[in-house]
Amino acid sequence: AASFPLHFPTPFHCRAMPVFQPVGQKRLTNVAIVRMKKGGKRFEVACFPNKVLNWRNGIEKDLDEVMQDTQVYSNLSKGNLAKRQDLVSAFGTDDEQAVCREILQHGDLQVSDKERQLQLESLFHEVATIVADKCVDAATGQPLTVSLIERAMHNMHVNVVSTRSAKQQALEVIKMLEQSDMSIVRAQMRLRIRAERNMQAEVQALLEKLEGTRIEQESETDTGVELVCLINTGSFRDLNQSVAARKSVSVEVVDAKALGLEASHSTGSRQAEGGSSSSGPAHHVIAVDVPIASAAQRAEGDSAPEGEPSGVARAKFACKSCPGATFNDAQVHREHFKSDWHKYNLSLKTKGLTMVSQEEFAERMQEAEAAGAGRDDFFK
């Protein structure tokens, strides 16, 4: 009888596992491809993500910081290099750095789906942030959260476009939200206007022409009149240009984004009218962007130290980063840390620069908006 050898299967744990060696493999997980078709040939270069736009905008000058490899490929995903004669026929030179510069400047940037989605999400959030900074609740005058604006934009099916600036799209979103059922309105600016007596009637007539203007307080001074009013943001430039050439009228920005503090300011104006015992003018009682404490709050607070008049309200809170920022209310003090003025001073503080007052910050912000600078450029 013929005998056959017996073959037993090799146990699984004794089998040799294949070894994966990444030889010749190109992982394109962190590569931005810039492609150009010229002379019937395709040329590609490998760049770092988010660096190509900096190169085209002139922000980045070093080629090594933009490109991962200075070689020119005919097919980057397969690792095929472009032939030298193809470079000469298409670009007129075989200098790969010169070819790379031309491809970077005029080629098509290939962006992955995930990277494009991330850019759109970042732009969507930036637009919602600008809307939240420029608007308040129409009923209460309180600030709106960014998440609330984003939810409203999603409900209205707002799609952002990467080819337009965030500020332009934010202004369009504000118009859409104002026409919707959402209780939203552009935040007004609180101004302090000082005018001599011969200009009082002209200033009041000018304020009446501006739409949405409301005078919160009017007080007499030694030289004329002082007005504290709320105006629309779009009317500030017209007002400033009308009184710019007149030395007898001065306009001061008290708050670039007036929140729901009208009751506090009206309370302060009534106290200023009733406090006839003080010898100075009434407008010195009002502090910039600080609600005046009521009589009950002053009674609950600490007694005035020696040498200070007993009728003057002392601020209980202060910001060390913003010169002249004092507050009598804890809620207003917490809201101050979310303001652009505080954030701007923090950026100056980290750079070792001198922090600015609220009036100087408002002037810088108006200059930046007039120059067309974006929000990110202003806070750099």
Stockholm file with secondary structure:
# STOCKHOLM 1.0

chainA/1-380         AASFPLHFPTPFHCRAMPVFQPVGQKRLTNVAIVRMKKGGKRFEVACFPNKVLNWRNGIEKDLDEVMQDTQVYSNLSKGNLAKRQDLVSAFGTDDEQAVCREILQHGDLQVSDKERQLQLESLFHEVATIVADKCVDAATGQPLTVSLIERAMHNMHVNVVSTRSAKQQALEVIKMLEQSDMSIVRAQMRLRIRAERNMQAEVQALLEKLEGTRIEQESETDTGVELVCLINTGSFRDLNQSVAARKSVSVEVVDAKALGLEASHSTGSRQAEGGSSSSGPAHHVIAVDVPIASAAQRAEGDSAPEGEPSGVARAKFACKSCPGATFNDAQVHREHFKSDWHKYNLSLKTKGLTMVSQEEFAERMQEAEAAGAGRDDFFK
#=GR chainA/1-380 SS CCCCCCCCCCCGGGSCCCCCCCTTCCCCTTCEEEEEEETTEEEEEEECTTTHHHHHTTSCCCGGGTBSCCCCEEETTTTEECCHHHHHHHHSCCCHHHHHHHHHHHSEEECCHHHHHHHHHHHHHHHHHHHHHHEEETTTCCBCCHHHHHHHHHHTTCCCCTTSCHHHHHHHHHHHHHHSSSCEEECCEEEEEEEEGGGHHHHHHHHHHSTTCEEEEEEECSSEEEEEEEECGGGHHHHHHHHTTCTTEEEEEEESSCCSCHHHHHHHHHHHHHCTTCCSCGGGGCBTTBCCCCHHHHHHSCCCCTTSCTTSCCCSEECSSSTTCEESCHHHHHHHTTSHHHHHHHHHHHTTCCCCCHHHHHHHHHHHHHTTCCHHHHTC
#=GC SS_cons         CCCCCCCCCCCGGGSCCCCCCCTTCCCCTTCEEEEEEETTEEEEEEECTTTHHHHHTTSCCCGGGTBSCCCCEEETTTTEECCHHHHHHHHSCCCHHHHHHHHHHHSEEECCHHHHHHHHHHHHHHHHHHHHHHEEETTTCCBCCHHHHHHHHHHTTCCCCTTSCHHHHHHHHHHHHHHSSSCEEECCEEEEEEEEGGGHHHHHHHHHHSTTCEEEEEEECSSEEEEEEEECGGGHHHHHHHHTTCTTEEEEEEESSCCSCHHHHHHHHHHHHHCTTCCSCGGGGCBTTBCCCCHHHHHHSCCCCTTSCTTSCCCSEECSSSTTCEESCHHHHHHHTTSHHHHHHHHHHHTTCCCCCHHHHHHHHHHHHHTTCCHHHHTC
//
